[in-house]
């Protein structure tokens, strides 16, 4: 996963060095994940074009590492013994890693149409990978470690505002809602984020 990340980062830097943006954001899991994971602070690196006829393209990468809300989560296991039959055994699970790598591309559309000020909705296509590692412990059973890795794909909707402080520097604020599907788990997840960033343009 690290090789993929740094490979994409290298290719990305070669193609967008003249119009680049960085964003710091808080990612908030939504729905079922919100009960398990804390909000996370992370960053995005992207190529961000200038608006041309109120439309611009963006593409970039992000890596998110979440922390669990609890040190341990209660779980149960069904256990069968020939002498005692079925039994329900209590146990607990420890999440040791929960991370996501995302790559995205999409468009923004400026609805404000004023010099130096831009108000824009936008949308991205997301692809990426998840990596979840955890340890599980049960009474009278041996403990074990496991991982759950897989691909994801989805979309992200965005609302943003940007102010160009000069011909080359822009400051922006964005809020997004992402929804994505994990084929290996056959489940949909979502998260929301809000972030601030800097847009650097070299003609």
C-alpha positions in Angstrom: 0.0 0.0 0.0 2.9 2.4 0.8 4.4 1.7 -2.6 1.2 2.6 -4.3 0.9 5.8 -2.3 4.3 7.1 -3.0 4.1 6.0 -6.7 0.9 8.0 -7.1 2.4 10.9 -5.2 5.4 11.0 -7.5 3.3 10.9 -10.7 1.0 13.5 -9.2 3.8 15.9 -8.4 5.1 15.7 -12.0 1.8 16.6 -13.5 0.4 19.3 -11.3 3.5 21.3 -10.1 2.2 24.5 -11.7 -1.3 24.5 -10.1 -1.2 22.7 -6.8 -3.3 22.9 -3.6 -3.0 21.5 -0.1 -5.8 21.1 2.4 -6.0 20.3 6.1 -9.3 18.7 7.0 -11.2 16.9 9.7 -12.8 13.7 8.6 -15.9 12.6 10.5 -17.2 9.0 10.0 -21.0 8.8 9.5 -23.5 6.3 10.4 -22.3 2.9 11.7 -18.6 3.9 11.6 -19.3 6.9 13.8 -20.0 4.6 16.7 -16.6 3.0 16.3 -14.2 5.6 15.0 -13.2 9.1 16.2 -13.0 12.0 13.8 -9.5 12.2 12.2 -7.3 15.1 11.1 -5.5 14.6 7.8 -4.5 16.3 4.6 -5.0 16.3 0.9 -2.6 17.1 -1.9 -4.2 17.9 -5.3 -3.8 19.5 -8.6 -6.4 22.3 -8.8 -6.8 24.2 -12.0 -8.1 27.8 -12.4 -11.7 28.3 -13.3 -12.3 28.4 -17.1 -15.9 29.4 -18.1 -16.8 28.8 -14.4 -15.5 25.2 -14.5 -12.3 23.6 -13.2 -10.9 20.1 -12.7 -9.1 18.7 -9.7 -7.4 15.5 -8.9 -5.5 14.3 -5.9 -4.7 11.9 -3.1 -5.3 11.6 0.7 -4.5 9.2 3.5 -6.6 8.9 6.6 -5.7 7.1 9.8 -8.6 6.7 12.3 -8.5 6.0 16.0 -11.1 3.8 17.7 -13.5 5.4 20.2 -12.8 2.6 22.7 -9.7 0.7 23.8 -11.7 -2.6 23.5 -15.1 -3.5 21.9 -17.2 -6.3 23.4 -17.8 -9.3 21.1 -19.2 -12.8 21.4 -18.4 -16.2 19.8 -20.4 -19.4 19.3 -18.4 -22.3 20.6 -19.3 -26.0 20.1 -18.0 -28.9 22.2 -19.0 -32.5 21.8 -19.4 -32.8 25.6 -21.0 -29.6 26.5 -22.7 -28.6 23.2 -23.1 -25.0 22.1 -21.9 -22.1 24.2 -21.8 -18.4 23.9 -18.4 -17.0 24.9 -17.9 -13.3 25.7 -14.7 -11.6 24.5 -13.4 -8.3 23.2 -11.7 -6.9 20.2 -8.9 -4.3 19.9 -8.6 -2.3 16.7 -4.9 -1.7 16.1 -5.2 0.0 12.7 -8.0 1.5 10.6 -6.7 3.5 7.6 -7.9 4.6 4.2 -6.0 5.7 1.1 -8.0 7.7 -1.4 -7.4 8.9 -4.9 -9.9 11.2 -6.6 -10.8 13.3 -9.6 -13.7 15.7 -10.2 -15.0 19.1 -11.1 -16.0 22.4 -9.5 -18.6 24.9 -10.9 -18.4 28.5 -9.8 -21.8 30.0 -9.2 -20.7 33.4 -7.8 -19.0 34.8 -10.9 -17.1 37.6 -9.2 -13.4 38.5 -9.5 -11.2 36.9 -6.8 -14.3 35.3 -5.1 -15.6 31.8 -6.0 -18.5 29.9 -4.5 -18.7 26.4 -6.0 -20.4 23.1 -5.7 -18.4 20.1 -6.9 -18.2 16.4 -7.2 -15.5 13.7 -7.3 -15.1 10.1 -8.2 -13.3 8.2 -5.4 -11.2 5.1 -5.6 -9.0 3.7 -2.9 -8.1 1.0 -0.3 -8.9 0.3 3.3 -6.7 -1.5 5.8 -8.2 -2.7 9.1 -6.2 -4.7 11.6 -7.5 -6.1 14.9 -6.9 -8.5 17.7 -9.6 -10.6 19.2 -9.7 -12.4 22.6 -12.3 -14.9 23.9 -12.6 -16.7 27.2 -11.3 -20.3 27.1 -10.3 -19.8 23.4 -7.0 -18.8 22.0 -6.6 -15.2 20.9 -5.9 -14.2 17.4 -5.0 -11.3 15.1 -6.6 -10.6 11.7 -6.9 -8.0 9.0 -9.5 -6.8 6.6 -8.1 -5.1 3.5 -10.0 -4.2 0.4 -10.8 -1.8 -2.4 -13.4 1.0 -2.2 -15.2 3.2 -4.8 -17.6 6.0 -4.4 -18.5 9.6 -5.0 -17.9 12.9 -3.0 -20.1 16.0 -3.1 -18.6 19.3 -2.2 -19.5 22.9 -1.4 -16.6 25.4 -1.3 -15.6 29.0 -1.2 -12.3 30.5 -2.4 -10.7 33.9 -2.2 -7.7 34.8 -4.4 -5.4 37.0 -2.2 -3.2 37.6 -5.3 -2.8 36.3 -8.8 -1.0 33.2 -7.5 -2.4 32.5 -4.0 -5.9 31.5 -3.1 -7.4 30.5 0.2 -10.4 28.2 0.4 -12.8 26.5 2.7 -14.7 23.3 1.7 -17.3 20.9 3.2 -17.9 17.5 1.7 -20.0 14.4 2.0 -18.6 11.1 0.7 -20.3 7.8 0.2 -18.4 4.7 -0.9 -18.8 0.9 -1.4 -16.5 -1.8 -0.1 -17.0 -4.8 -2.5 -15.1 -7.3 -0.2 -17.6 -6.5 2.7 -20.6 -5.7 0.5 -21.4 -2.6 2.5 -21.8 1.1 2.0 -20.0 3.6 4.3 -19.9 7.4 4.4 -18.0 10.2 6.0 -18.1 14.0 6.1 -15.3 16.5 6.3 -14.6 20.2 6.5 -11.2 21.7 5.7 -9.2 24.8 4.8 -6.5 25.0 2.1 -4.1 27.0 0.0 -4.2 27.1 -3.8 -0.9 28.0 -5.6 -0.9 29.0 -9.3 2.1 29.6 -11.5 1.4 30.8 -15.0 
